[in-house]
Amino acid sequence: MNYPREVSLEADLGEANQLRVVIKGITSYTRRDTLGPLSNGAFDIRTVYRGMWWWQMGKQHNAFVDKMDYEDPFSQQMQSVDARGKVTAKLSFDRGFSYIVEINENNATQPTRVKQIQVE
């Protein structure tokens, strides 16, 4: 199923529940390094990755990204902070790549829901 570049997530935890969201890249990311000369003769090296995603800062509530794996394919884990109320987050994905979103409820070792997304 195709999804837009920006996606919002929301979960109502009720009274005493935990939520963990793990996002994994399916298609390999690509890395591009660029060099730019500085006025002092040094070089500015910039690394750009494609096939990644970002948790938009300031657009989260009751969510903490507590694990990041930088090996290919990248993965990140978000954990709920408070065991009640709502969890909200907004993410941005790179277009043209595929991802897996795993939802684990109440410290389950296996995902309770798995969704594969293709970003248009």
Beta strands, then each sheet from edge to edge (+ up, - down):
strand 1: 2-3
strand 2: 6-12
strand 3: 19-25
strand 4: 30-37
strand 5: 43-50
strand 6: 53-55
strand 7: 63-69
strand 8: 75-80
strand 9: 86-93
strand 10: 98-105
strand 11: 113-119
sheet 1: 1+ 11+ 10- 3+ 8- 7+
sheet 2: 2+ 9- 6+
sheet 3: 4+ 5-
end
